Amino acid sequence: MDSKFLPEINKTELEKAQAASDFQAIFDIFVQPLHEEMYKRRDFTFMDELSEGQQLLLSYDYVRMQVLQGGFIQFIQNGYVGLLLNMPEWLHQLGAAEVSKVIDDVLKVYVLNRELLDKSTTVEEFAMLYQELKEFEQLDDSFQHLDADTVKLLAEYALQHPDLFAVIK
């Protein structure tokens, strides 16, 4: 699907990040306008207007923000599990088989524990989920270990296909 939203990206800023081989900065340059538009609209239906590549960048960044802070349990409890549904296939297509498997495994653990993970929790109950669902510990660790390489891969993909992500000026 083509994007109905192509933000403008500053060419000089992008070239500077490329020259420094700063893949985190390149990733941020492509994903930040998507976050800004999502924030303006305050509606996840905005995702429907994005290309698959844009959806992947934005979804992956939501995963990163949550998982690197509080793990997949936090991510799921905050209501973002729907962002994972297409991610394993998209990541696999880009050659990120390991992180694709991690996300697929997260979905499997989620399905097996859906009732527990979907219910509203108190702070104490939320904290207990980490004790009850130890299988997420390894998935959190694997995701963290693979994150830098995945960001690099996504940044390189965006650089190779910039017209799918933005208008560079």
Sine and cosine of phi, psi and omega as CSV:
sin_phi,cos_phi,sin_psi,cos_psi,sin_omega,cos_omega
0.00,0.00,0.70,-0.72,0.08,-1.00
-0.98,0.21,0.43,-0.90,0.01,-1.00
-0.99,0.14,0.62,-0.78,0.14,-0.99
-1.00,-0.09,-0.02,1.00,-0.02,-1.00
-0.74,-0.67,0.96,-0.29,0.07,-1.00
-0.87,-0.50,0.98,-0.18,-0.02,-1.00
-0.95,0.31,0.35,-0.94,0.09,-1.00
-1.00,0.07,0.70,-0.72,0.03,-1.00
-0.86,-0.51,0.66,-0.75,-0.02,-1.00
-0.95,0.31,0.89,-0.46,-0.06,-1.00
-0.88,0.48,-0.67,0.74,-0.03,-1.00
-0.89,0.45,-0.69,0.72,0.02,-1.00
-0.89,0.46,-0.68,0.73,0.01,-1.00
-0.91,0.42,-0.70,0.72,0.01,-1.00
-0.89,0.45,-0.61,0.79,0.03,-1.00
-0.90,0.45,-0.70,0.71,0.02,-1.00
-0.91,0.41,-0.63,0.78,0.04,-1.00
-0.90,0.44,-0.71,0.70,-0.02,-1.00
-0.87,0.49,-0.54,0.84,0.00,-1.00
-1.00,0.04,-0.02,1.00,-0.09,-1.00
0.78,0.63,0.64,0.77,-0.01,-1.00
-1.00,-0.07,1.00,0.04,-0.10,-1.00
-0.93,0.36,-0.50,0.87,0.08,-1.00
-0.90,0.43,-0.69,0.73,0.02,-1.00
-0.90,0.43,-0.65,0.76,0.02,-1.00
-0.89,0.46,-0.73,0.68,0.05,-1.00
-0.83,0.56,-0.74,0.67,-0.02,-1.00
-0.88,0.47,-0.63,0.77,0.00,-1.00
-0.87,0.49,-0.63,0.78,-0.01,-1.00
-0.98,0.18,-0.55,0.83,-0.11,-0.99
-1.00,0.01,-0.47,0.88,-0.08,-1.00
-0.85,0.52,-0.70,0.72,0.03,-1.00
-0.89,0.46,-0.48,0.88,0.05,-1.00
-0.93,0.36,-0.68,0.74,0.07,-1.00
-0.88,0.47,-0.68,0.73,-0.03,-1.00
-0.88,0.48,-0.68,0.73,0.01,-1.00
-0.93,0.37,-0.65,0.76,0.04,-1.00
-0.87,0.49,-0.68,0.73,0.01,-1.00
-0.89,0.45,-0.67,0.74,0.03,-1.00
-0.87,0.50,-0.70,0.71,-0.07,-1.00
-0.98,0.17,-0.46,0.89,-0.03,-1.00
0.81,0.59,0.66,0.75,-0.08,-1.00
-0.44,-0.90,0.84,-0.54,-0.03,-1.00
-0.95,0.31,-0.14,0.99,0.07,-1.00
-0.92,0.40,-0.25,0.97,0.11,-0.99
-0.82,0.57,-0.53,0.85,0.01,-1.00
-0.83,0.55,-0.54,0.84,-0.02,-1.00
-0.90,0.43,-0.35,0.94,-0.01,-1.00
-1.00,0.03,-0.10,0.99,-0.12,-0.99
-0.99,-0.14,0.44,-0.90,0.12,-0.99
-0.93,0.37,0.27,-0.96,0.04,-1.00
-0.85,0.52,-0.63,0.78,0.02,-1.00
-0.89,0.46,-0.69,0.72,0.05,-1.00
-0.90,0.43,-0.66,0.75,0.03,-1.00
-0.87,0.49,-0.66,0.75,0.01,-1.00
-0.90,0.44,-0.74,0.67,0.01,-1.00
-0.85,0.53,-0.75,0.66,-0.04,-1.00
-0.92,0.39,-0.70,0.71,0.02,-1.00
-0.89,0.46,-0.72,0.69,-0.01,-1.00
-0.87,0.49,-0.63,0.78,-0.01,-1.00
-0.92,0.38,-0.61,0.79,0.09,-1.00
-0.88,0.47,-0.68,0.73,0.03,-1.00
-0.86,0.51,-0.75,0.66,-0.01,-1.00
-0.84,0.54,-0.74,0.67,-0.05,-1.00
-0.86,0.51,-0.63,0.78,-0.04,-1.00
-0.99,0.13,-0.76,0.65,-0.13,-0.99
-0.93,0.36,-0.63,0.77,0.00,-1.00
-0.95,0.32,-0.24,0.97,0.02,-1.00
-0.99,-0.16,-0.72,0.70,-0.11,-0.99
-0.63,-0.77,0.20,0.98,0.06,-1.00
0.99,0.13,0.06,-1.00,-0.02,-1.00
-0.91,0.40,-0.47,0.88,0.05,-1.00
-0.88,0.47,-0.71,0.70,0.05,-1.00
-0.87,0.49,-0.71,0.70,0.01,-1.00
-0.82,0.57,-0.74,0.67,-0.03,-1.00
-0.93,0.36,-0.71,0.70,-0.02,-1.00
-0.89,0.46,-0.47,0.88,0.04,-1.00
-0.99,0.14,0.05,1.00,0.14,-0.99
1.00,0.05,0.33,0.94,-0.08,-1.00
-0.98,-0.18,0.10,0.99,-0.12,-0.99
-0.84,0.55,-0.50,0.86,0.01,-1.00
-0.86,0.50,-0.41,0.91,0.02,-1.00
-0.93,0.35,-0.28,0.96,-0.05,-1.00
-1.00,0.08,-0.30,0.95,-0.21,-0.98
-0.83,0.56,-0.72,0.69,-0.02,-1.00
-1.00,-0.04,-0.20,0.98,-0.13,-0.99
-0.87,0.50,-0.68,0.73,-0.01,-1.00
-0.85,0.53,-0.68,0.73,0.00,-1.00
-0.91,0.42,-0.72,0.69,-0.01,-1.00
-0.88,0.48,-0.72,0.70,-0.01,-1.00
-0.91,0.43,-0.65,0.76,0.02,-1.00
-0.88,0.47,-0.66,0.75,0.01,-1.00
-0.88,0.47,-0.51,0.86,-0.01,-1.00
-1.00,0.08,-0.07,1.00,0.02,-1.00
1.00,-0.08,0.23,0.97,0.01,-1.00
-0.98,-0.18,0.88,0.47,-0.11,-0.99
-0.89,0.46,-0.61,0.79,-0.05,-1.00
-0.92,0.40,-0.75,0.66,0.00,-1.00
-0.95,0.32,-0.49,0.87,0.10,-0.99
-0.86,0.51,-0.69,0.72,0.02,-1.00
-0.91,0.41,-0.64,0.77,0.03,-1.00
-0.86,0.50,-0.74,0.68,-0.01,-1.00
-0.90,0.44,-0.66,0.75,0.05,-1.00
-0.88,0.48,-0.67,0.74,0.03,-1.00
-0.91,0.42,-0.61,0.79,0.07,-1.00
-0.87,0.50,-0.70,0.71,0.02,-1.00
-0.89,0.46,-0.63,0.78,0.02,-1.00
-0.90,0.43,-0.72,0.70,0.02,-1.00
-0.90,0.43,-0.63,0.77,0.04,-1.00
-0.86,0.50,-0.75,0.66,-0.02,-1.00
-0.86,0.51,-0.67,0.74,-0.01,-1.00
-0.93,0.38,-0.39,0.92,-0.06,-1.00
-0.83,-0.56,0.43,0.90,-0.13,-0.99
-0.84,0.55,-0.71,0.71,-0.04,-1.00
-0.86,0.51,-0.68,0.73,0.00,-1.00
-0.93,0.36,-0.66,0.75,-0.07,-1.00
-0.98,0.20,-0.43,0.90,-0.06,-1.00
-1.00,0.05,-0.26,0.97,-0.05,-1.00
-0.98,0.21,0.49,-0.87,0.08,-1.00
-0.92,0.40,0.60,-0.80,-0.05,-1.00
-0.76,-0.65,0.44,-0.90,0.19,-0.98
-0.98,0.18,0.12,-0.99,0.04,-1.00
-0.86,0.50,-0.66,0.75,-0.01,-1.00
-0.92,0.40,-0.69,0.72,0.02,-1.00
-0.90,0.44,-0.64,0.77,0.05,-1.00
-0.86,0.50,-0.74,0.68,0.01,-1.00
-0.87,0.49,-0.58,0.82,-0.01,-1.00
-0.93,0.36,-0.43,0.90,0.02,-1.00
-0.85,0.52,-0.56,0.83,0.01,-1.00
-0.92,0.40,-0.51,0.86,0.05,-1.00
-0.98,0.18,-0.59,0.81,-0.06,-1.00
-0.98,0.20,-0.49,0.87,-0.10,-0.99
-0.88,-0.47,0.90,0.45,-0.05,-1.00
-0.88,0.48,-0.39,0.92,-0.03,-1.00
-0.88,0.48,-0.35,0.94,0.03,-1.00
-0.96,0.27,-0.38,0.92,-0.02,-1.00
-0.85,0.53,-0.76,0.65,0.00,-1.00
-0.91,0.42,-0.62,0.78,0.01,-1.00
-0.91,0.41,-0.66,0.75,0.07,-1.00
-0.87,0.50,-0.73,0.69,-0.01,-1.00
-0.89,0.46,-0.69,0.72,0.00,-1.00
-0.89,0.46,-0.68,0.73,0.01,-1.00
-0.87,0.49,-0.73,0.68,-0.01,-1.00
-0.87,0.50,-0.65,0.76,0.00,-1.00
-0.90,0.43,-0.59,0.81,-0.07,-1.00
-1.00,-0.02,-0.15,0.99,-0.15,-0.99
-0.86,0.52,-0.77,0.64,-0.07,-1.00
-0.87,0.49,-0.68,0.73,0.02,-1.00
-0.92,0.40,-0.58,0.82,0.01,-1.00
-0.93,0.36,-0.68,0.73,0.05,-1.00
-0.86,0.51,-0.69,0.72,0.01,-1.00
-0.87,0.49,-0.72,0.69,0.00,-1.00
-0.88,0.48,-0.69,0.72,0.00,-1.00
-0.92,0.39,-0.64,0.77,0.03,-1.00
-0.90,0.44,-0.68,0.73,0.02,-1.00
-0.89,0.45,-0.64,0.77,0.03,-1.00
-0.89,0.45,-0.69,0.72,0.02,-1.00
-0.89,0.45,-0.63,0.78,0.03,-1.00
-0.92,0.39,-0.57,0.82,0.00,-1.00
-0.96,0.26,-0.42,0.91,-0.05,-1.00
-0.73,-0.68,0.83,0.56,-0.11,-0.99
-0.87,0.50,-0.51,0.86,-0.03,-1.00
-0.91,0.41,-0.27,0.96,0.07,-1.00
-0.99,0.12,-0.22,0.98,-0.15,-0.99
-0.88,-0.47,-0.54,0.84,-0.14,-0.99
-0.21,-0.98,0.13,-0.99,0.18,-0.98
-0.96,-0.29,0.84,-0.54,-0.07,-1.00
-0.99,-0.16,0.85,-0.52,-0.02,-1.00
-0.76,-0.65,0.00,0.00,0.00,0.00
